[in-house]
């Protein structure tokens, strides 16, 4: 079941990553699923790009040397 639902939960995570309670529960579930070969590749190949998108959005929204304006 986990390999089928993992991509959907990752999209859910991306959309609701600001909701701490949801995020923590999903992260705990993803940690458990990392123990299964069938889920590990899905998580690595899908989750890492989502995290990079979230970091990029945060970077763009946070004042820094590159985006002072």
PDB file of N, CA, C and O in Angstrom:
ATOM      1  N   UNK A   1       0.813  -1.187   0.000  1.00  0.00           N
ATOM      2  CA  UNK A   1       0.000   0.000   0.000  1.00  0.00           C
ATOM      3  C   UNK A   1       0.868   1.267   0.000  1.00  0.00           C
ATOM      4  O   UNK A   1       0.551   2.236  -0.690  1.00  0.00           O
ATOM      5  N   UNK A   2       1.939   1.259   0.758  1.00  0.00           N
ATOM      6  CA  UNK A   2       2.778   2.455   0.881  1.00  0.00           C
ATOM      7  C   UNK A   2       3.302   2.965  -0.459  1.00  0.00           C
ATOM      8  O   UNK A   2       3.258   4.174  -0.687  1.00  0.00           O
ATOM      9  N   UNK A   3       3.794   2.111  -1.358  1.00  0.00           N
ATOM     10  CA  UNK A   3       4.288   2.641  -2.637  1.00  0.00           C
ATOM     11  C   UNK A   3       3.207   3.344  -3.455  1.00  0.00           C
ATOM     12  O   UNK A   3       3.506   4.263  -4.219  1.00  0.00           O
ATOM     13  N   UNK A   4       1.962   2.921  -3.300  1.00  0.00           N
ATOM     14  CA  UNK A   4       0.882   3.531  -4.069  1.00  0.00           C
ATOM     15  C   UNK A   4       0.475   4.896  -3.502  1.00  0.00           C
ATOM     16  O   UNK A   4       0.102   5.795  -4.256  1.00  0.00           O
ATOM     17  N   UNK A   5       0.545   5.049  -2.196  1.00  0.00           N
ATOM     18  CA  UNK A   5       0.072   6.279  -1.571  1.00  0.00           C
ATOM     19  C   UNK A   5       1.186   7.298  -1.330  1.00  0.00           C
ATOM     20  O   UNK A   5       0.905   8.477  -1.114  1.00  0.00           O
ATOM     21  N   UNK A   6       2.429   6.863  -1.364  1.00  0.00           N
ATOM     22  CA  UNK A   6       3.551   7.765  -1.085  1.00  0.00           C
ATOM     23  C   UNK A   6       3.544   9.014  -1.966  1.00  0.00           C
ATOM     24  O   UNK A   6       3.670  10.114  -1.428  1.00  0.00           O
ATOM     25  N   UNK A   7       3.404   8.904  -3.286  1.00  0.00           N
ATOM     26  CA  UNK A   7       3.399  10.131  -4.101  1.00  0.00           C
ATOM     27  C   UNK A   7       2.275  11.102  -3.731  1.00  0.00           C
ATOM     28  O   UNK A   7       2.468  12.317  -3.761  1.00  0.00           O
ATOM     29  N   UNK A   8       1.121  10.573  -3.389  1.00  0.00           N
ATOM     30  CA  UNK A   8       0.000  11.438  -3.000  1.00  0.00           C
ATOM     31  C   UNK A   8       0.286  12.143  -1.680  1.00  0.00           C
ATOM     32  O   UNK A   8      -0.017  13.325  -1.526  1.00  0.00           O
ATOM     33  N   UNK A   9       0.862  11.429  -0.743  1.00  0.00           N
ATOM     34  CA  UNK A   9       1.196  12.050   0.541  1.00  0.00           C
ATOM     35  C   UNK A   9       2.312  13.082   0.387  1.00  0.00           C
ATOM     36  O   UNK A   9       2.339  14.082   1.105  1.00  0.00           O
ATOM     37  N   UNK A  10       3.218  12.844  -0.534  1.00  0.00           N
ATOM     38  CA  UNK A  10       4.264  13.830  -0.773  1.00  0.00           C
ATOM     39  C   UNK A  10       3.687  15.120  -1.336  1.00  0.00           C
ATOM     40  O   UNK A  10       4.126  16.207  -0.961  1.00  0.00           O
ATOM     41  N   UNK A  11       2.713  15.017  -2.227  1.00  0.00           N
ATOM     42  CA  UNK A  11       2.048  16.221  -2.742  1.00  0.00           C
ATOM     43  C   UNK A  11       1.302  16.928  -1.612  1.00  0.00           C
ATOM     44  O   UNK A  11       1.320  18.155  -1.515  1.00  0.00           O
ATOM     45  N   UNK A  12       0.653  16.147  -0.768  1.00  0.00           N
ATOM     46  CA  UNK A  12      -0.047  16.680   0.407  1.00  0.00           C
ATOM     47  C   UNK A  12       0.938  17.413   1.312  1.00  0.00           C
ATOM     48  O   UNK A  12       0.652  18.510   1.793  1.00  0.00           O
ATOM     49  N   UNK A  13       2.082  16.810   1.537  1.00  0.00           N
ATOM     50  CA  UNK A  13       3.127  17.421   2.359  1.00  0.00           C
ATOM     51  C   UNK A  13       3.578  18.748   1.761  1.00  0.00           C
ATOM     52  O   UNK A  13       3.738  19.735   2.479  1.00  0.00           O
ATOM     53  N   UNK A  14       3.781  18.772   0.451  1.00  0.00           N
ATOM     54  CA  UNK A  14       4.249  19.999  -0.203  1.00  0.00           C
ATOM     55  C   UNK A  14       3.238  21.129  -0.008  1.00  0.00           C
ATOM     56  O   UNK A  14       3.622  22.273   0.238  1.00  0.00           O
ATOM     57  N   UNK A  15       1.968  20.814  -0.116  1.00  0.00           N
ATOM     58  CA  UNK A  15       0.934  21.838   0.001  1.00  0.00           C
ATOM     59  C   UNK A  15       0.701  22.288   1.431  1.00  0.00           C
ATOM     60  O   UNK A  15       0.294  23.428   1.653  1.00  0.00           O
ATOM     61  N   UNK A  16       0.946  21.428   2.404  1.00  0.00           N
ATOM     62  CA  UNK A  16       0.647  21.756   3.800  1.00  0.00           C
ATOM     63  C   UNK A  16       1.885  21.776   4.696  1.00  0.00           C
ATOM     64  O   UNK A  16       1.770  21.587   5.907  1.00  0.00           O
ATOM     65  N   UNK A  17       3.056  22.000   4.120  1.00  0.00           N
ATOM     66  CA  UNK A  17       4.280  21.925   4.918  1.00  0.00           C
ATOM     67  C   UNK A  17       4.338  22.984   6.022  1.00  0.00           C
ATOM     68  O   UNK A  17       5.143  22.860   6.944  1.00  0.00           O
ATOM     69  N   UNK A  18       3.512  24.009   5.946  1.00  0.00           N
ATOM     70  CA  UNK A  18       3.494  25.032   7.000  1.00  0.00           C
ATOM     71  C   UNK A  18       2.691  24.606   8.225  1.00  0.00           C
ATOM     72  O   UNK A  18       2.818  25.208   9.291  1.00  0.00           O
ATOM     73  N   UNK A  19       1.877  23.585   8.081  1.00  0.00           N
ATOM     74  CA  UNK A  19       1.079  23.083   9.203  1.00  0.00           C
ATOM     75  C   UNK A  19       1.930  22.086   9.992  1.00  0.00           C
ATOM     76  O   UNK A  19       2.087  20.934   9.587  1.00  0.00           O
ATOM     77  N   UNK A  20       2.471  22.537  11.109  1.00  0.00           N
ATOM     78  CA  UNK A  20       3.439  21.747  11.864  1.00  0.00           C
ATOM     79  C   UNK A  20       2.913  20.377  12.277  1.00  0.00           C
ATOM     80  O   UNK A  20       3.634  19.384  12.170  1.00  0.00           O
ATOM     81  N   UNK A  21       1.679  20.307  12.743  1.00  0.00           N
ATOM     82  CA  UNK A  21       1.172  19.016  13.211  1.00  0.00           C
ATOM     83  C   UNK A  21       1.077  18.010  12.068  1.00  0.00           C
ATOM     84  O   UNK A  21       1.434  16.844  12.236  1.00  0.00           O
ATOM     85  N   UNK A  22       0.601  18.449  10.920  1.00  0.00           N
ATOM     86  CA  UNK A  22       0.509  17.558   9.760  1.00  0.00           C
ATOM     87  C   UNK A  22       1.908  17.168   9.294  1.00  0.00           C
ATOM     88  O   UNK A  22       2.176  15.999   9.016  1.00  0.00           O
ATOM     89  N   UNK A  23       2.789  18.149   9.213  1.00  0.00           N
ATOM     90  CA  UNK A  23       4.152  17.900   8.749  1.00  0.00           C
ATOM     91  C   UNK A  23       4.867  16.878   9.614  1.00  0.00           C
ATOM     92  O   UNK A  23       5.497  15.957   9.093  1.00  0.00           O
ATOM     93  N   UNK A  24       4.778  17.027  10.912  1.00  0.00           N
ATOM     94  CA  UNK A  24       5.464  16.095  11.817  1.00  0.00           C
ATOM     95  C   UNK A  24       4.927  14.679  11.672  1.00  0.00           C
ATOM     96  O   UNK A  24       5.698  13.719  11.666  1.00  0.00           O
ATOM     97  N   UNK A  25       3.620  14.545  11.555  1.00  0.00           N
ATOM     98  CA  UNK A  25       3.040  13.208  11.395  1.00  0.00           C
ATOM     99  C   UNK A  25       3.477  12.569  10.071  1.00  0.00           C
ATOM    100  O   UNK A  25       3.816  11.387  10.022  1.00  0.00           O
ATOM    101  N   UNK A  26       3.464  13.362   9.011  1.00  0.00           N
ATOM    102  CA  UNK A  26       3.893  12.823   7.721  1.00  0.00           C
ATOM    103  C   UNK A  26       5.372  12.467   7.737  1.00  0.00           C
ATOM    104  O   UNK A  26       5.764  11.433   7.196  1.00  0.00           O
ATOM    105  N   UNK A  27       6.186  13.296   8.341  1.00  0.00           N
ATOM    106  CA  UNK A  27       7.619  12.986   8.419  1.00  0.00           C
ATOM    107  C   UNK A  27       7.859  11.702   9.198  1.00  0.00           C
ATOM    108  O   UNK A  27       8.709  10.897   8.817  1.00  0.00           O
ATOM    109  N   UNK A  28       7.132  11.502  10.271  1.00  0.00           N
ATOM    110  CA  UNK A  28       7.261  10.254  11.030  1.00  0.00           C
ATOM    111  C   UNK A  28       6.877   9.052  10.177  1.00  0.00           C
ATOM    112  O   UNK A  28       7.537   8.013  10.228  1.00  0.00           O
ATOM    113  N   UNK A  29       5.821   9.191   9.400  1.00  0.00           N
ATOM    114  CA  UNK A  29       5.395   8.110   8.519  1.00  0.00           C
ATOM    115  C   UNK A  29       6.449   7.850   7.441  1.00  0.00           C
ATOM    116  O   UNK A  29       6.769   6.699   7.145  1.00  0.00           O
ATOM    117  N   UNK A  30       6.984   8.925   6.858  1.00  0.00           N
ATOM    118  CA  UNK A  30       8.017   8.766   5.830  1.00  0.00           C
ATOM    119  C   UNK A  30       9.265   8.086   6.400  1.00  0.00           C
ATOM    120  O   UNK A  30       9.904   7.289   5.714  1.00  0.00           O
ATOM    121  N   UNK A  31       9.608   8.394   7.633  1.00  0.00           N
ATOM    122  CA  UNK A  31      10.771   7.754   8.271  1.00  0.00           C
ATOM    123  C   UNK A  31      10.557   6.244   8.377  1.00  0.00           C
ATOM    124  O   UNK A  31      11.470   5.460   8.117  1.00  0.00           O
ATOM    125  N   UNK A  32       9.367   5.852   8.752  1.00  0.00           N
ATOM    126  CA  UNK A  32       9.053   4.423   8.854  1.00  0.00           C
ATOM    127  C   UNK A  32       9.146   3.774   7.479  1.00  0.00           C
ATOM    128  O   UNK A  32       9.721   2.696   7.328  1.00  0.00           O
ATOM    129  N   UNK A  33       8.580   4.437   6.484  1.00  0.00           N
ATOM    130  CA  UNK A  33       8.563   3.874   5.138  1.00  0.00           C
ATOM    131  C   UNK A  33       9.957   3.763   4.540  1.00  0.00           C
ATOM    132  O   UNK A  33      10.172   2.952   3.639  1.00  0.00           O
ATOM    133  N   UNK A  34      10.899   4.552   5.015  1.00  0.00           N
ATOM    134  CA  UNK A  34      12.271   4.466   4.493  1.00  0.00           C
ATOM    135  C   UNK A  34      12.902   3.111   4.787  1.00  0.00           C
ATOM    136  O   UNK A  34      13.927   2.763   4.201  1.00  0.00           O
ATOM    137  N   UNK A  35      12.303   2.356   5.680  1.00  0.00           N
ATOM    138  CA  UNK A  35      12.806   1.022   5.984  1.00  0.00           C
ATOM    139  C   UNK A  35      12.411   0.001   4.918  1.00  0.00           C
ATOM    140  O   UNK A  35      12.890  -1.133   4.940  1.00  0.00           O
ATOM    141  N   UNK A  36      11.548   0.393   3.990  1.00  0.00           N
ATOM    142  CA  UNK A  36      11.064  -0.518   2.964  1.00  0.00           C
ATOM    143  C   UNK A  36      11.635  -0.119   1.604  1.00  0.00           C
ATOM    144  O   UNK A  36      11.500   1.024   1.166  1.00  0.00           O
ATOM    145  N   UNK A  37      12.268  -1.075   0.955  1.00  0.00           N
ATOM    146  CA  UNK A  37      12.893  -0.804  -0.346  1.00  0.00           C
ATOM    147  C   UNK A  37      11.910  -0.228  -1.352  1.00  0.00           C
ATOM    148  O   UNK A  37      12.270   0.656  -2.129  1.00  0.00           O
ATOM    149  N   UNK A  38      10.683  -0.713  -1.351  1.00  0.00           N
ATOM    150  CA  UNK A  38       9.698  -0.264  -2.331  1.00  0.00           C
ATOM    151  C   UNK A  38       9.362   1.215  -2.173  1.00  0.00           C
ATOM    152  O   UNK A  38       8.982   1.867  -3.145  1.00  0.00           O
ATOM    153  N   UNK A  39       9.494   1.742  -0.983  1.00  0.00           N
ATOM    154  CA  UNK A  39       9.169   3.150  -0.720  1.00  0.00           C
ATOM    155  C   UNK A  39      10.389   4.051  -0.762  1.00  0.00           C
ATOM    156  O   UNK A  39      10.287   5.232  -1.092  1.00  0.00           O
ATOM    157  N   UNK A  40      11.524   3.503  -0.433  1.00  0.00           N
ATOM    158  CA  UNK A  40      12.736   4.324  -0.305  1.00  0.00           C
ATOM    159  C   UNK A  40      13.035   5.093  -1.585  1.00  0.00           C
ATOM    160  O   UNK A  40      13.279   6.299  -1.535  1.00  0.00           O
ATOM    161  N   UNK A  41      13.019   4.422  -2.722  1.00  0.00           N
ATOM    162  CA  UNK A  41      13.318   5.098  -3.985  1.00  0.00           C
ATOM    163  C   UNK A  41      12.289   6.178  -4.296  1.00  0.00           C
ATOM    164  O   UNK A  41      12.643   7.260  -4.766  1.00  0.00           O
ATOM    165  N   UNK A  42      11.023   5.889  -4.037  1.00  0.00           N
ATOM    166  CA  UNK A  42       9.975   6.881  -4.281  1.00  0.00           C
ATOM    167  C   UNK A  42      10.214   8.112  -3.415  1.00  0.00           C
ATOM    168  O   UNK A  42      10.106   9.242  -3.893  1.00  0.00           O
ATOM    169  N   UNK A  43      10.532   7.897  -2.161  1.00  0.00           N
ATOM    170  CA  UNK A  43      10.758   9.021  -1.253  1.00  0.00           C
ATOM    171  C   UNK A  43      11.972   9.841  -1.661  1.00  0.00           C
ATOM    172  O   UNK A  43      11.910  11.070  -1.691  1.00  0.00           O
ATOM    173  N   UNK A  44      13.055   9.180  -1.971  1.00  0.00           N
ATOM    174  CA  UNK A  44      14.279   9.903  -2.334  1.00  0.00           C
ATOM    175  C   UNK A  44      14.070  10.670  -3.634  1.00  0.00           C
ATOM    176  O   UNK A  44      14.435  11.842  -3.726  1.00  0.00           O
ATOM    177  N   UNK A  45      13.495  10.031  -4.626  1.00  0.00           N
ATOM    178  CA  UNK A  45      13.337  10.663  -5.928  1.00  0.00           C
ATOM    179  C   UNK A  45      12.259  11.740  -5.954  1.00  0.00           C
ATOM    180  O   UNK A  45      12.303  12.635  -6.799  1.00  0.00           O
ATOM    181  N   UNK A  46      11.302  11.667  -5.050  1.00  0.00           N
ATOM    182  CA  UNK A  46      10.197  12.617  -5.053  1.00  0.00           C
ATOM    183  C   UNK A  46      10.295  13.614  -3.908  1.00  0.00           C
ATOM    184  O   UNK A  46      10.032  14.801  -4.097  1.00  0.00           O
ATOM    185  N   UNK A  47      10.666  13.152  -2.739  1.00  0.00           N
ATOM    186  CA  UNK A  47      10.689  13.995  -1.553  1.00  0.00           C
ATOM    187  C   UNK A  47      11.794  15.052  -1.618  1.00  0.00           C
ATOM    188  O   UNK A  47      11.567  16.207  -1.257  1.00  0.00           O
ATOM    189  N   UNK A  48      12.962  14.672  -2.065  1.00  0.00           N
ATOM    190  CA  UNK A  48      14.081  15.614  -2.120  1.00  0.00           C
ATOM    191  C   UNK A  48      13.758  16.805  -3.031  1.00  0.00           C
ATOM    192  O   UNK A  48      14.012  17.943  -2.638  1.00  0.00           O
ATOM    193  N   UNK A  49      13.207  16.585  -4.233  1.00  0.00           N
ATOM    194  CA  UNK A  49      12.839  17.756  -5.046  1.00  0.00           C
ATOM    195  C   UNK A  49      11.787  18.646  -4.369  1.00  0.00           C
ATOM    196  O   UNK A  49      11.846  19.870  -4.494  1.00  0.00           O
ATOM    197  N   UNK A  50      10.827  18.045  -3.655  1.00  0.00           N
ATOM    198  CA  UNK A  50       9.831  18.851  -2.938  1.00  0.00           C
ATOM    199  C   UNK A  50      10.507  19.706  -1.872  1.00  0.00           C
ATOM    200  O   UNK A  50      10.196  20.889  -1.731  1.00  0.00           O
ATOM    201  N   UNK A  51      11.415  19.119  -1.136  1.00  0.00           N
ATOM    202  CA  UNK A  51      12.113  19.867  -0.097  1.00  0.00           C
ATOM    203  C   UNK A  51      12.924  20.997  -0.719  1.00  0.00           C
ATOM    204  O   UNK A  51      12.970  22.101  -0.177  1.00  0.00           O
ATOM    205  N   UNK A  52      13.551  20.731  -1.837  1.00  0.00           N
ATOM    206  CA  UNK A  52      14.308  21.774  -2.515  1.00  0.00           C
ATOM    207  C   UNK A  52      13.392  22.909  -2.977  1.00  0.00           C
ATOM    208  O   UNK A  52      13.778  24.076  -2.914  1.00  0.00           O
ATOM    209  N   UNK A  53      12.196  22.582  -3.437  1.00  0.00           N
ATOM    210  CA  UNK A  53      11.222  23.610  -3.820  1.00  0.00           C
ATOM    211  C   UNK A  53      10.823  24.457  -2.614  1.00  0.00           C
ATOM    212  O   UNK A  53      10.728  25.680  -2.716  1.00  0.00           O
ATOM    213  N   UNK A  54      10.593  23.817  -1.488  1.00  0.00           N
ATOM    214  CA  UNK A  54      10.212  24.531  -0.272  1.00  0.00           C
ATOM    215  C   UNK A  54      11.349  25.451   0.170  1.00  0.00           C
ATOM    216  O   UNK A  54      11.109  26.595   0.555  1.00  0.00           O
ATOM    217  N   UNK A  55      12.564  24.962   0.117  1.00  0.00           N
ATOM    218  CA  UNK A  55      13.715  25.780   0.503  1.00  0.00           C
ATOM    219  C   UNK A  55      13.859  26.971  -0.445  1.00  0.00           C
ATOM    220  O   UNK A  55      14.144  28.086  -0.008  1.00  0.00           O
ATOM    221  N   UNK A  56      13.665  26.736  -1.723  1.00  0.00           N
ATOM    222  CA  UNK A  56      13.760  27.825  -2.697  1.00  0.00           C
ATOM    223  C   UNK A  56      12.676  28.879  -2.460  1.00  0.00           C
ATOM    224  O   UNK A  56      12.956  30.075  -2.529  1.00  0.00           O
ATOM    225  N   UNK A  57      11.436  28.446  -2.179  1.00  0.00           N
ATOM    226  CA  UNK A  57      10.359  29.397  -1.883  1.00  0.00           C
ATOM    227  C   UNK A  57      10.700  30.208  -0.644  1.00  0.00           C
ATOM    228  O   UNK A  57      10.495  31.422  -0.621  1.00  0.00           O
ATOM    229  N   UNK A  58      11.218  29.551   0.385  1.00  0.00           N
ATOM    230  CA  UNK A  58      11.605  30.245   1.614  1.00  0.00           C
ATOM    231  C   UNK A  58      12.716  31.253   1.329  1.00  0.00           C
ATOM    232  O   UNK A  58      12.681  32.382   1.818  1.00  0.00           O
ATOM    233  N   UNK A  59      13.695  30.840   0.540  1.00  0.00           N
ATOM    234  CA  UNK A  59      14.819  31.711   0.207  1.00  0.00           C
ATOM    235  C   UNK A  59      14.333  32.954  -0.535  1.00  0.00           C
ATOM    236  O   UNK A  59      14.777  34.067  -0.249  1.00  0.00           O
ATOM    237  N   UNK A  60      13.427  32.761  -1.482  1.00  0.00           N
ATOM    238  CA  UNK A  60      12.906  33.887  -2.257  1.00  0.00           C
ATOM    239  C   UNK A  60      12.059  34.822  -1.401  1.00  0.00           C
ATOM    240  O   UNK A  60      12.006  36.023  -1.663  1.00  0.00           O
ATOM    241  N   UNK A  61      11.397  34.278  -0.379  1.00  0.00           N
ATOM    242  CA  UNK A  61      10.518  35.085   0.468  1.00  0.00           C
ATOM    243  C   UNK A  61      11.257  35.747   1.625  1.00  0.00           C
ATOM    244  O   UNK A  61      10.697  36.615   2.294  1.00  0.00           O
ATOM    245  N   UNK A  62      12.493  35.356   1.868  1.00  0.00           N
ATOM    246  CA  UNK A  62      13.275  35.884   2.986  1.00  0.00           C
ATOM    247  C   UNK A  62      14.280  36.899   2.461  1.00  0.00           C
ATOM    248  O   UNK A  62      15.068  36.588   1.568  1.00  0.00           O
ATOM    249  N   UNK A  63      14.258  38.102   3.005  1.00  0.00           N
ATOM    250  CA  UNK A  63      15.229  39.106   2.543  1.00  0.00           C
ATOM    251  C   UNK A  63      16.674  38.633   2.734  1.00  0.00           C
ATOM    252  O   UNK A  63      17.043  38.113   3.788  1.00  0.00           O
ATOM    253  N   UNK A  64      17.471  38.826   1.697  1.00  0.00           N
ATOM    254  CA  UNK A  64      18.873  38.463   1.752  1.00  0.00           C
ATOM    255  C   UNK A  64      19.633  39.325   0.748  1.00  0.00           C
ATOM    256  O   UNK A  64      19.036  40.194   0.113  1.00  0.00           O
ATOM    257  N   UNK A  65      20.887  39.111   0.599  1.00  0.00           N
ATOM    258  CA  UNK A  65      21.723  39.910  -0.305  1.00  0.00           C
ATOM    259  C   UNK A  65      21.228  39.876  -1.751  1.00  0.00           C
ATOM    260  O   UNK A  65      21.321  40.878  -2.460  1.00  0.00           O
ATOM    261  N   UNK A  66      20.704  38.736  -2.191  1.00  0.00           N
ATOM    262  CA  UNK A  66      20.282  38.583  -3.583  1.00  0.00           C
ATOM    263  C   UNK A  66      18.923  39.190  -3.885  1.00  0.00           C
ATOM    264  O   UNK A  66      18.658  39.568  -5.026  1.00  0.00           O
ATOM    265  N   UNK A  67      18.055  39.291  -2.879  1.00  0.00           N
ATOM    266  CA  UNK A  67      16.712  39.798  -3.150  1.00  0.00           C
ATOM    267  C   UNK A  67      16.311  40.890  -2.146  1.00  0.00           C
ATOM    268  O   UNK A  67      15.245  40.805  -1.537  1.00  0.00           O
ATOM    269  N   UNK A  68      17.120  41.866  -1.978  1.00  0.00           N
ATOM    270  CA  UNK A  68      16.862  42.935  -1.009  1.00  0.00           C
ATOM    271  C   UNK A  68      15.531  43.648  -1.285  1.00  0.00           C
ATOM    272  O   UNK A  68      14.840  44.070  -0.358  1.00  0.00           O
ATOM    273  N   UNK A  69      15.190  43.771  -2.545  1.00  0.00           N
ATOM    274  CA  UNK A  69      13.967  44.482  -2.908  1.00  0.00           C
ATOM    275  C   UNK A  69      12.807  43.572  -2.701  1.00  0.00           C
ATOM    276  O   UNK A  69      11.665  43.962  -2.945  1.00  0.00           O
TER     277      UNK A  69
END
